[in-house]
Amino acid sequence: MQLYFSPLSCSASTRISLYEAGAQAEFIEVDSKTKRTHDGRDYLEVNPLGLVPALRTDDGDVLTENAAILQYVAGALPHAGLAPDDSRGRMRLQQWLSFIGTELHKATFTPLLDAKANEGAKTYALERGATRLGYLEQHLTGREFLLERFSVADAYLTTVLNWCAATPIDLKKWPAISAYFARMQERPSVAKAFSEERRLYGAQLEKRKSRA
């Protein structure tokens, strides 16, 4: 498999999932500004929208959209138990992947991280985000994971919660979420992925400065 990623973006959730499974993959870095891969290729030829992640499977198909990629990885690596094996459990997995993708990633964090978003949009995102985080707080109270065990949904949620550091969101307001995020950061697959991607993100910023 080949994973096209940008450091610390939502594509980190697939890196975490691959590490969790002990799987081998080729990681191809994409500059989110220039839409070029690390070796200068045009990423738009892989995904015309220019968004990461994209995953080239072993048979050559290219998948886009984070939730679809995460479910593919879970299905391709069943030994890791990254998705439930029963229909009800898979329904719940889809529910949480949808919630994270729409209510947290896009509706809450995207406006807060977008330099072009005006203050009204950011305020609205913070207000709506508080209700979504309150819902998540209720669910995580007394639970170790989103489902019965670690899944690709936890990899995605942990990746999204990591963005709090670049926003006004303070997880101390939601103790169950804060404790969950602390636990997830100690997980070897998460710690490895975040360490690598922080280093790559720093290198990408330095490269942009040198071009300015």
Secondary structure, 3 states (H helix, E strand, C coil): CEEEECCCCCCHHHHHHHHHHCCCCEEEEEECCCCEECCCCEHHHCCCCCCCCEEECCCCCEEECHHHHHHHHHHHCHHHCCCCCCHHHHHHHHHHHHHHHHHHHHHHHHHHHCCCCCHHHHHHHHHHHHHHHHHHHHHHCCCCCCCCCCCHHHHHHHHHHHHHHHCCCCHHHCHHHHHHHHHHHHCHHHHHHHHHHHHHHHHHHHHHHHHC
